[in-house]
């Protein structure tokens, strides 16, 4: 997959895409990240990329021309059609489902705004999709682009050493991930690992993990459960989790059943 990024801060984007799983995906030629700086597409001595907003108000707005020329260079850089995404807090909220769909495309381009934003006419004519990474405002699209590159890059086939880990991620099936444990089996201060994980009984472990995923989602992100129909096994496991959870809560509050 190829990801082109139009940004005033190409070094930041390249550096963030050079480390970890995404860096490895680039080395393995599973992913190619290229940057285009709108300043390189200006024709004045000051390399101007922004202008005052018509109608007044604070801040500056990114000019049409340098961005249009940068996007034209993006389109010409490879033969495949490119899906152009503008990163902004006004966009549709990014989800793992959208990440999966983007990861299946041969090419995307990420347009990073700075200042107060980008001239609306450029967005209307050059952009296919507007995406937000969350309900907060960043000072530019670069951090959001780095997030999209990471989330999309790690899903390229062969990027993760263990293909199962992507399938088991939080959100990949609409649920949060279960808790994980490693050595030591018994920690001096913080106790032991859940018995079932040491049992070697793979069916019981899978059942426990699904129950924890369902329980965590119910506790932390109940909105995710309302968006999804649970099968009979999942409903039974969630009921079991809730009963155990309420017993633990009562015991912790000191009002558990008298022995
Ligand atoms: N640029 C500024 N804030 C942003 C956000 N929340 N998501 C995506 N791009 C942004």
Boltz pocket constraint, residues with backbone or C-beta under 6 A from the ligand:
constraints:
  - pocket:
      binder: B
      contacts: [[A, 87], [A, 88], [A, 89], [A, 113], [A, 131], [A, 132], [A, 133], [A, 134], [A, 135], [A, 136], [A, 137], [A, 138], [A, 139], [A, 140], [A, 141], [A, 144]]
      max_distance: 6.0
